[in-house]
Amino acid sequence: MANRMLKWFEFKHLPDRLKEVSAHFGDLAQQMDDLLPESAEKTAGMRKLLEAKDCFVRARIEADDPPKSDG
């Protein structure tokens, strides 16, 4: 049975510029799910990987559309 967190690593629905970043994390999450047995540490690692993915996707968004400065 696949880890319940894998749904948060799906990326096929994203625009190409975000898919390019997110896909790496989706692939790694799947590899870790296949490699490791279920455990509290695996769940913690998946959560941290998800947090990292979200940060890097936001970095891509920000790089493509930097915030406007006041003034």
N, CA, C and O atoms as CSV, one atom per row, in Angstrom:
chain,resi,resn,atom,element,x,y,z
A,1,MET,N,N,0.839,-1.194,0.000
A,1,MET,CA,C,0.000,0.000,0.000
A,1,MET,C,C,0.877,1.248,0.000
A,1,MET,O,O,1.818,1.349,0.787
A,2,ALA,N,N,0.576,2.176,-0.860
A,2,ALA,CA,C,1.370,3.396,-0.988
A,2,ALA,C,C,1.169,4.302,0.230
A,2,ALA,O,O,0.100,4.321,0.841
A,3,ASN,N,N,2.193,5.029,0.557
A,3,ASN,CA,C,2.140,5.985,1.660
A,3,ASN,C,C,1.066,7.028,1.387
A,3,ASN,O,O,0.939,7.527,0.269
A,4,ARG,N,N,0.301,7.348,2.411
A,4,ARG,CA,C,-0.813,8.294,2.245
A,4,ARG,C,C,-0.353,9.701,1.890
A,4,ARG,O,O,-1.152,10.505,1.409
A,5,MET,N,N,0.912,10.013,2.116
A,5,MET,CA,C,1.419,11.359,1.813
A,5,MET,C,C,1.794,11.537,0.345
A,5,MET,O,O,1.990,12.665,-0.107
A,6,LEU,N,N,1.896,10.449,-0.399
A,6,LEU,CA,C,2.329,10.560,-1.795
A,6,LEU,C,C,1.407,11.446,-2.628
A,6,LEU,O,O,1.848,12.034,-3.616
A,7,LYS,N,N,0.151,11.550,-2.251
A,7,LYS,CA,C,-0.773,12.395,-3.019
A,7,LYS,C,C,-0.313,13.845,-3.051
A,7,LYS,O,O,-0.609,14.562,-4.007
A,8,TRP,N,N,0.409,14.294,-2.020
A,8,TRP,CA,C,0.860,15.685,-1.955
A,8,TRP,C,C,2.082,15.925,-2.839
A,8,TRP,O,O,2.500,17.070,-3.012
A,9,PHE,N,N,2.655,14.873,-3.396
A,9,PHE,CA,C,3.809,14.997,-4.274
A,9,PHE,C,C,3.432,14.897,-5.753
A,9,PHE,O,O,4.310,14.914,-6.616
A,10,GLU,N,N,2.151,14.792,-6.049
A,10,GLU,CA,C,1.723,14.732,-7.447
A,10,GLU,C,C,2.071,16.047,-8.141
A,10,GLU,O,O,2.001,17.119,-7.541
A,11,PHE,N,N,2.448,15.945,-9.414
A,11,PHE,CA,C,2.936,17.137,-10.115
A,11,PHE,C,C,2.447,17.251,-11.552
A,11,PHE,O,O,2.662,18.288,-12.181
A,12,LYS,N,N,1.808,16.243,-12.086
A,12,LYS,CA,C,1.435,16.255,-13.501
A,12,LYS,C,C,0.451,17.367,-13.844
A,12,LYS,O,O,0.371,17.779,-15.001
A,13,HIS,N,N,-0.285,17.848,-12.880
A,13,HIS,CA,C,-1.285,18.892,-13.101
A,13,HIS,C,C,-0.675,20.297,-13.126
A,13,HIS,O,O,-1.349,21.262,-13.486
A,14,LEU,N,N,0.588,20.408,-12.746
A,14,LEU,CA,C,1.222,21.726,-12.634
A,14,LEU,C,C,1.685,22.265,-13.986
A,14,LEU,O,O,1.923,21.496,-14.917
A,15,PRO,N,N,1.811,23.588,-14.090
A,15,PRO,CA,C,2.427,24.164,-15.291
A,15,PRO,C,C,3.873,23.657,-15.408
A,15,PRO,O,O,4.495,23.304,-14.407
A,16,ASP,N,N,4.386,23.626,-16.615
A,16,ASP,CA,C,5.716,23.067,-16.858
A,16,ASP,C,C,6.793,23.675,-15.968
A,16,ASP,O,O,7.663,22.952,-15.483
A,17,ARG,N,N,6.755,24.976,-15.744
A,17,ARG,CA,C,7.808,25.644,-14.959
A,17,ARG,C,C,7.811,25.169,-13.508
A,17,ARG,O,O,8.863,25.149,-12.869
A,18,LEU,N,N,6.655,24.789,-12.982
A,18,LEU,CA,C,6.573,24.274,-11.612
A,18,LEU,C,C,6.771,22.761,-11.585
A,18,LEU,O,O,7.330,22.216,-10.634
A,19,LYS,N,N,6.313,22.099,-12.623
A,19,LYS,CA,C,6.494,20.657,-12.738
A,19,LYS,C,C,7.977,20.310,-12.750
A,19,LYS,O,O,8.396,19.313,-12.161
A,20,GLU,N,N,8.760,21.135,-13.420
A,20,GLU,CA,C,10.195,20.906,-13.532
A,20,GLU,C,C,10.859,20.841,-12.152
A,20,GLU,O,O,11.820,20.094,-11.973
A,21,VAL,N,N,10.371,21.598,-11.191
A,21,VAL,CA,C,10.897,21.579,-9.827
A,21,VAL,C,C,10.250,20.457,-9.023
A,21,VAL,O,O,10.945,19.664,-8.387
A,22,SER,N,N,8.956,20.392,-9.050
A,22,SER,CA,C,8.195,19.470,-8.209
A,22,SER,C,C,8.438,18.001,-8.556
A,22,SER,O,O,8.406,17.145,-7.672
A,23,ALA,N,N,8.676,17.707,-9.805
A,23,ALA,CA,C,8.842,16.320,-10.249
A,23,ALA,C,C,9.987,15.613,-9.528
A,23,ALA,O,O,9.886,14.426,-9.216
A,24,HIS,N,N,11.063,16.329,-9.264
A,24,HIS,CA,C,12.198,15.720,-8.570
A,24,HIS,C,C,11.778,15.203,-7.192
A,24,HIS,O,O,12.180,14.118,-6.772
A,25,PHE,N,N,10.970,15.994,-6.505
A,25,PHE,CA,C,10.517,15.611,-5.172
A,25,PHE,C,C,9.507,14.469,-5.234
A,25,PHE,O,O,9.516,13.580,-4.383
A,26,GLY,N,N,8.649,14.496,-6.228
A,26,GLY,CA,C,7.697,13.402,-6.402
A,26,GLY,C,C,8.405,12.089,-6.667
A,26,GLY,O,O,8.042,11.049,-6.117
A,27,ASP,N,N,9.418,12.147,-7.516
A,27,ASP,CA,C,10.191,10.941,-7.820
A,27,ASP,C,C,10.918,10.427,-6.582
A,27,ASP,O,O,10.913,9.226,-6.313
A,28,LEU,N,N,11.545,11.335,-5.825
A,28,LEU,CA,C,12.276,10.932,-4.625
A,28,LEU,C,C,11.319,10.371,-3.561
A,28,LEU,O,O,11.626,9.371,-2.912
A,29,ALA,N,N,10.173,11.011,-3.391
A,29,ALA,CA,C,9.190,10.514,-2.423
A,29,ALA,C,C,8.756,9.098,-2.786
A,29,ALA,O,O,8.630,8.244,-1.908
A,30,GLN,N,N,8.530,8.844,-4.053
A,30,GLN,CA,C,8.130,7.500,-4.490
A,30,GLN,C,C,9.248,6.498,-4.235
A,30,GLN,O,O,8.992,5.380,-3.789
A,31,GLN,N,N,10.481,6.894,-4.515
A,31,GLN,CA,C,11.619,6.003,-4.287
A,31,GLN,C,C,11.752,5.652,-2.806
A,31,GLN,O,O,11.982,4.493,-2.460
A,32,MET,N,N,11.607,6.650,-1.930
A,32,MET,CA,C,11.720,6.416,-0.492
A,32,MET,C,C,10.569,5.543,0.011
A,32,MET,O,O,10.758,4.705,0.893
A,33,ASP,N,N,9.382,5.744,-0.551
A,33,ASP,CA,C,8.251,4.923,-0.156
A,33,ASP,C,C,8.483,3.468,-0.545
A,33,ASP,O,O,8.150,2.556,0.211
A,34,ASP,N,N,9.054,3.258,-1.724
A,34,ASP,CA,C,9.338,1.904,-2.196
A,34,ASP,C,C,10.461,1.247,-1.386
A,34,ASP,O,O,10.432,0.041,-1.142
A,35,LEU,N,N,11.431,2.033,-0.980
A,35,LEU,CA,C,12.637,1.515,-0.337
A,35,LEU,C,C,12.469,1.223,1.147
A,35,LEU,O,O,13.027,0.251,1.656
A,36,LEU,N,N,11.705,2.056,1.843
A,36,LEU,CA,C,11.660,1.989,3.300
A,36,LEU,C,C,10.330,1.462,3.834
A,36,LEU,O,O,9.277,1.728,3.255
A,37,PRO,N,N,10.376,0.724,4.922
A,37,PRO,CA,C,9.124,0.279,5.545
A,37,PRO,C,C,8.449,1.452,6.259
A,37,PRO,O,O,9.093,2.450,6.580
A,38,GLU,N,N,7.162,1.319,6.499
A,38,GLU,CA,C,6.437,2.359,7.220
A,38,GLU,C,C,6.998,2.490,8.633
A,38,GLU,O,O,7.236,1.496,9.319
A,39,SER,N,N,7.201,3.728,9.050
A,39,SER,CA,C,7.698,4.000,10.400
A,39,SER,C,C,7.469,5.476,10.692
A,39,SER,O,O,7.169,6.263,9.794
A,40,ALA,N,N,7.614,5.833,11.945
A,40,ALA,CA,C,7.476,7.238,12.331
A,40,ALA,C,C,8.546,8.091,11.644
A,40,ALA,O,O,8.275,9.221,11.236
A,41,GLU,N,N,9.752,7.553,11.519
A,41,GLU,CA,C,10.838,8.315,10.886
A,41,GLU,C,C,10.592,8.512,9.395
A,41,GLU,O,O,10.899,9.572,8.849
A,42,LYS,N,N,10.050,7.518,8.749
A,42,LYS,CA,C,9.724,7.670,7.326
A,42,LYS,C,C,8.661,8.752,7.150
A,42,LYS,O,O,8.764,9.584,6.249
A,43,THR,N,N,7.646,8.741,8.002
A,43,THR,CA,C,6.605,9.766,7.926
A,43,THR,C,C,7.200,11.147,8.160
A,43,THR,O,O,6.863,12.093,7.448
A,44,ALA,N,N,8.078,11.273,9.145
A,44,ALA,CA,C,8.729,12.565,9.409
A,44,ALA,C,C,9.550,13.008,8.203
A,44,ALA,O,O,9.523,14.178,7.821
A,45,GLY,N,N,10.274,12.074,7.610
A,45,GLY,CA,C,11.069,12.402,6.424
A,45,GLY,C,C,10.202,12.838,5.253
A,45,GLY,O,O,10.556,13.766,4.527
A,46,MET,N,N,9.074,12.176,5.068
A,46,MET,CA,C,8.156,12.556,3.983
A,46,MET,C,C,7.600,13.957,4.230
A,46,MET,O,O,7.462,14.744,3.294
A,47,ARG,N,N,7.283,14.268,5.479
A,47,ARG,CA,C,6.767,15.613,5.794
A,47,ARG,C,C,7.817,16.680,5.498
A,47,ARG,O,O,7.510,17.731,4.935
A,48,LYS,N,N,9.045,16.400,5.881
A,48,LYS,CA,C,10.117,17.372,5.649
A,48,LYS,C,C,10.416,17.514,4.157
A,48,LYS,O,O,10.700,18.613,3.679
A,49,LEU,N,N,10.353,16.412,3.432
A,49,LEU,CA,C,10.538,16.467,1.986
A,49,LEU,C,C,9.428,17.290,1.342
A,49,LEU,O,O,9.676,18.057,0.411
A,50,LEU,N,N,8.213,17.129,1.838
A,50,LEU,CA,C,7.078,17.901,1.336
A,50,LEU,C,C,7.269,19.388,1.619
A,50,LEU,O,O,7.003,20.224,0.756
A,51,GLU,N,N,7.724,19.718,2.815
A,51,GLU,CA,C,7.999,21.119,3.149
A,51,GLU,C,C,9.068,21.698,2.223
A,51,GLU,O,O,8.941,22.829,1.753
A,52,ALA,N,N,10.111,20.928,1.964
A,52,ALA,CA,C,11.179,21.383,1.074
A,52,ALA,C,C,10.641,21.591,-0.343
A,52,ALA,O,O,10.961,22.584,-0.997
A,53,LYS,N,N,9.829,20.653,-0.806
A,53,LYS,CA,C,9.241,20.788,-2.144
A,53,LYS,C,C,8.430,22.063,-2.248
A,53,LYS,O,O,8.552,22.802,-3.225
A,54,ASP,N,N,7.605,22.325,-1.251
A,54,ASP,CA,C,6.783,23.531,-1.263
A,54,ASP,C,C,7.643,24.794,-1.306
A,54,ASP,O,O,7.323,25.742,-2.023
A,55,CYS,N,N,8.723,24.805,-0.546
A,55,CYS,CA,C,9.631,25.963,-0.543
A,55,CYS,C,C,10.257,26.177,-1.914
A,55,CYS,O,O,10.311,27.304,-2.406
A,56,PHE,N,N,10.728,25.103,-2.529
A,56,PHE,CA,C,11.382,25.237,-3.836
A,56,PHE,C,C,10.397,25.607,-4.937
A,56,PHE,O,O,10.755,26.335,-5.863
A,57,VAL,N,N,9.182,25.127,-4.855
A,57,VAL,CA,C,8.161,25.539,-5.826
A,57,VAL,C,C,7.865,27.025,-5.660
A,57,VAL,O,O,7.741,27.748,-6.648
A,58,ARG,N,N,7.752,27.485,-4.413
A,58,ARG,CA,C,7.536,28.925,-4.197
A,58,ARG,C,C,8.727,29.743,-4.680
A,58,ARG,O,O,8.549,30.849,-5.189
A,59,ALA,N,N,9.933,29.215,-4.528
A,59,ALA,CA,C,11.121,29.915,-5.033
A,59,ALA,C,C,11.044,30.066,-6.552
A,59,ALA,O,O,11.423,31.105,-7.092
A,60,ARG,N,N,10.555,29.034,-7.241
A,60,ARG,CA,C,10.392,29.108,-8.705
A,60,ARG,C,C,9.349,30.156,-9.064
A,60,ARG,O,O,9.547,30.932,-9.999
A,61,ILE,N,N,8.252,30.187,-8.339
A,61,ILE,CA,C,7.204,31.177,-8.587
A,61,ILE,C,C,7.758,32.577,-8.378
A,61,ILE,O,O,7.540,33.470,-9.197
A,62,GLU,N,N,8.474,32.761,-7.279
A,62,GLU,CA,C,9.038,34.080,-6.983
A,62,GLU,C,C,10.073,34.496,-8.019
A,62,GLU,O,O,10.138,35.668,-8.388
A,63,ALA,N,N,10.879,33.559,-8.492
A,63,ALA,CA,C,11.882,33.878,-9.506
A,63,ALA,C,C,11.229,34.298,-10.816
A,63,ALA,O,O,11.746,35.157,-11.532
A,64,ASP,N,N,10.097,33.690,-11.122
A,64,ASP,CA,C,9.386,34.021,-12.359
A,64,ASP,C,C,8.595,35.324,-12.243
A,64,ASP,O,O,8.337,35.999,-13.240
A,65,ASP,N,N,8.220,35.661,-11.026
A,65,ASP,CA,C,7.397,36.856,-10.795
A,65,ASP,C,C,7.844,37.525,-9.509
A,65,ASP,O,O,7.142,37.456,-8.500
A,66,PRO,N,N,9.036,38.191,-9.528
A,66,PRO,CA,C,9.549,38.777,-8.301
A,66,PRO,C,C,8.591,39.815,-7.730
A,66,PRO,O,O,7.882,40.488,-8.478
A,67,PRO,N,N,8.570,39.946,-6.409
A,67,PRO,CA,C,7.680,40.930,-5.800
A,67,PRO,C,C,8.057,42.337,-6.227
A,67,PRO,O,O,9.231,42.658,-6.411
A,68,LYS,N,N,7.055,43.153,-6.379
A,68,LYS,CA,C,7.293,44.556,-6.765
A,68,LYS,C,C,7.705,45.340,-5.538
A,68,LYS,O,O,7.123,45.185,-4.465
A,69,SER,N,N,8.708,46.182,-5.701
A,69,SER,CA,C,9.159,46.999,-4.578
A,69,SER,C,C,8.257,48.209,-4.423
A,69,SER,O,O,7.697,48.716,-5.394
A,70,ASP,N,N,8.130,48.655,-3.202
A,70,ASP,CA,C,7.348,49.864,-2.944
A,70,ASP,C,C,8.153,51.080,-3.388
A,70,ASP,O,O,9.346,51.192,-3.104
A,71,GLY,N,N,7.506,51.952,-4.061
A,71,GLY,CA,C,8.198,53.190,-4.414
A,71,GLY,C,C,8.104,53.518,-5.787
A,71,GLY,O,O,8.644,54.538,-6.216
